[in-house]
């Protein structure tokens, strides 16, 4: 039984989750949840036991100094709550961590236990993968679900993916079997510029999340960071004729494929977002409750040539896409082979 002392009763809560590692190309997904947590001053109320789910030789703990005292931060998954104010306040339960190394079914069951106790109405899982997409065009974001009814009512794709998967796919299926509405949002990151950060992909995920849950998200410096990122990649590509030619090929393929969509519904969606973000008197960002009768619990401190395309098969939704390559053993921000060698995460 999960007891959540210190967490007030939540208002129309939605759980938003992202995990570093295999499903997080360019760190785009985890950066999106970190942005929400930072902008709305989230308060950590729970952390999963690192001993249960992580291989510390793959995801190493870090040592840091606090006023001369050495402390250790263990790789894990933390949950925080943010309250969005305005005429219609609501709460988000943010889940941010690292793809677990083992016991994926127990990991998902524990997260679903929190969702049940908090009255979560829907789970949205953010992911990012590598794809044949040019950095000069809008970032493709696909919304997928395993629930046919949810696919119809929310204009999502019903996933038909078969193959190796990561914790995003496993958690979505666990939610489906538990009767919890779940959606995955996938951003496609150009495979020729896959190193993090990728603020343009992070921004695209947040925009899609806005549309999905009808919520105004304060973007801060993200739009400017995204423009600066694109200009930087433009400069690097201009200095290498092979890369520039390849980018042009991707642009032509993308423009041809999306020509029928460059009107009507797509333009209407973008215009509606434009109006929403500029509506006079629109409520500003809310903040998490601090102090008072029901404070949230706090936790500890948390070459320019075109590279070859990764050969791993892609996870869920974006055609022609691949998951990010695993990071090295000493990189604290990623899981090793969670989605390839042990698809069900059982560790067996």
N, C-alpha and C positions, 0 to 999 in steps of 0.2 A: 504494500500500500504506500503510495507516494503522498507525503504530507507537505503542503506548501505553506508553512507559517510565514507571515509577513507579506504575503502577496494578496492584495485586495481583490474583490470580485471584479472580473474583467468585463468589458463592454464589447460585444460582438467581436471576439478575438479571432485573428487570423495568424497562423504560424508561418513565418518566412524563414527558410533554412538554406544554408550554403555550406559546402565543405571544401577545404583546400585539397589539392591533389589531382587525381585522375580526371575529375569532372570540372576542372577549374582552369581552363586555358587562359593565360594572361592574368590570372588571379581576378578575372572579371566578376565572377559570381560572389566570391568571398568579400571582395571590395565593396560590392553593392550592399550586402548586409552590414558590413562595417560602417558604411556611410549612413545607413538608417540608424544604427546604434549611436553614432557620433552626433548626428544632427538632432536627434530627439533625446539625447542624454539617457540612454538605456541603463537600467540597473540590473546587474546580474543577480539572479535569485537561485540558480542551481548550476552545478557542474557535474558531469558524469565522472565516475571513478576511472582515472586514466589506466589503472592496473588492469581493468577488465577488458579494454579494447585496443590498447596500443602496444606496439613493439618498439621499445625505447632505443633499439639499435637502428631503427628506420626513422622514427620521429623522436629525436633526442630532446631531453629536457634542457633548459637553459638556466645558467647561473647569473644572478645580478646582485648588485649592491644596493641596499636600502639603508642610508645613513651609516654606511660602514659595515652593516650586517649582511652577510651573504645569504641569499634566498634562492629558492629553486622554483621555476615555473614549469609545470608538467604539461605536455601536449594533451589536450582533451577537447571536449565539446561543452560549451557553456550556453545557458539560456538566459535571456534578459527580457524585460518587458518595457515597452514604451507606450505612453498614452498620448494620442493625438487629440488636441483640443479643437474648439470650434463649436458650431451649432449642433453638430452630430459627432460627439467624441466617440472614439473607439480605441481599442488596444491592439498592438502587435506583439506577438511572442517571437523573438528573434533567436534563431539557433545558428551558432557559428562555431566551427571547429575544423578538425582534420578528418579526412576519410579514415575510418577505423582500420586497423590491421587485422582484426579477427572478431569473431562472434557477432557478425552483422545482424543476425536475427534478434539476438538479445538487445543489441544496440537500438534497433528500430522499435522493439517492444517497449524499451524504456522511454524513448521519445514519445511514443503513442500514449504511454501512461501519463506523462505530463500533459499531453494534448487533451486527454479525457478529463483529468482533474481540473484543468483550466477552462473547460468548455469551449475548446477551439472549434470553430465552425468550418474551417478549410485550411489545408496545408499547401503552401506554395514553395516549391523547391527550385532554387536557381542553379543553373549549370552553364558552362561554356566549353566549347569544343573547337578544334581546328578544322578549317574548311577552305574550299576554293572560293574565297570571297575577297574582292579588292578592298584595300583600306580606304579608298577614295569614295566609296558608296556607303549608304546607310547600313548599319550592322543588322543582318537578318536575325530576328528573334522568333523562334517557334514555340508555341504553347501546345503542350500535349498532355493527354490524360488517358487513363485506362478505363474511365467511366463513360460509356456511350451517351448517357443522359447529360452528363456534365459537358461532353464535347458539343452536343447540340445546343444547350442553353447558353454556353459561354463562348461559342464560335471558336472551338479548339479542335486540334487534330486528335483523332483517336489513334494512339500509338500502335504501330504494326512492326516495330523494331524486333529483330531477332539477332542474338549474338552476345558477346561479352558485355557486361554492364558494370556500373559502379554503384556507389552507395545511393546516388540520386535515384537510379532505377529501382533499387531494392526498397528504398523507403517509400517510393510512390506505390509500388505493389503492396507493401505492408499496409499502407493507408487504405488502399482499395479493399483488401480482404477484411480490414477492420471496420469498413463502412464509413470511413472518413473521407470526404471529398478532397482530392489531391490533384494538383496541377504542377507540371514542370515547365519552366521557361528556359529555353536554350539559346544562348547567343553564339553566333559563329564568328570565330576570330581568324584573321588571315594567317595561314600556316607559315608564310614567309616572314612574318614579324610576330612571333608567338611569345616572346619574352615579356614578362610583366614589368610595369603595370600596363593595362589597356583601358584608360578612362573612357574611351569611346564606346567600348562594349559594355562597360559598367553602366554608363549613361543609358544605353539602349535597353538594358534589363530593367532599370528603374522606371523608364518611360512605359514599358510594357506592363510592369507591375502596377503603375498608376491606373492604366486602363482596366486591368483585370479586377482590381478591388475598389475602383472608383475612389481613389485617394490622392490628394495633392501632396507630393513629396518635395521638400525643399532641396534644391540641387546644389546650392552653394557654388563652389568653384569648379564643379565637374564639367559644365559646358566649355569653359575656357581651357581647362586641362585637356579636354577631348580635341579642341581645335589645335592646341599646341602639339599634341601627340601626332595628329595627322600631318601638320606642317613638317615636323621632324622626320616622319617617314617619307614624305614627299621629297625632302632634300636628299635623304639617303638613296632613294630610288633614282633620282635624277643623276646621281653620280655614277650609276652603274647601268649601262645600256641594256644588259641582259635582264636585269630586274625590271627596268622601266618597260621593256617590251612585254615581259610576262604580265605585269600589272595591266597594261593596255589590253592584252588578250582576255584577262579576267573581267575587265570593265565591259568589253564588247559582249561577252557571254552573258554577263549579269543583266545588261541593259536589254538584250534581246529576249531573255527569259522573262523579264518583269514588265515588258512593254504593255501587255494587256492590263496590268494592275496600276499603271501610272495615271489613273484617273478614278473618278467615281468614289468607291468606298475607301480606298487608301488615302486619297486627298481629303475626304471628309473626316476621317479619323484624325489626321494630322491637324486639320483646322479646328476640330473640337478641342484637341489638347491645347492648341494655341489660345483659344478663348478661355478655357478653364484656368490656365495659369495667369491670365491677365484680367480675370473677372473683378470688377471693383468691389471692395469690401470682402474679398475672399478671405477666409480665416487663415491666419499664419500658422506656422508649424507649432504643434503642441510640444510639451515636455513631459518627461516621466515624473510621477509623483515623488517628491523627496520630503522626508520628514512627515509631520502630521500623525494621524492615528494609524495609518497603515503603510509604513515605509517599506520600500523594497529592500531585500537583503543585499548586501554588497559582497563582492568576491575580490580576490587578489588581482594585481595588475596583469592585467592580461598582456663578323665580316659582312658585309653588305651584299655578298653574292647570294643568289637564291638557294636556300637550303633544300635538301631532298625532302619530299613529303613523307610524313610518318606512315608506317605500314600497318599500324594497329587499326582494326575496324572501329567505326564510330559508335558512340553510345546510342542515343535515342532518336533525334528528330530531324536534324538538318541534313538534307541530301548532300553527298560528296564531302562529308565531314569526318574528322578523326578526333579522338580524345587527345589531350596533351600528353607528351611523353612524361614518364615518371621522372622525378627528380632524384638527385644523388642521395646516398645514404646519410650524409651529414646535413642535409637540408631539413630544417625543422618544420617546414611548411607543407609537406606532402606525404601521402601514403605511397607504399612501394608498388605492389601489383595487385591491389585489392580487387580491381575489376576484371582481371584477366585470368589469373591462375586459380582464383577461388570465387567464382561468380556469386555463389550464394552467401559468401561472407561467413561461413560457418567455422572457418579455421581448421576444418577437418581434412 
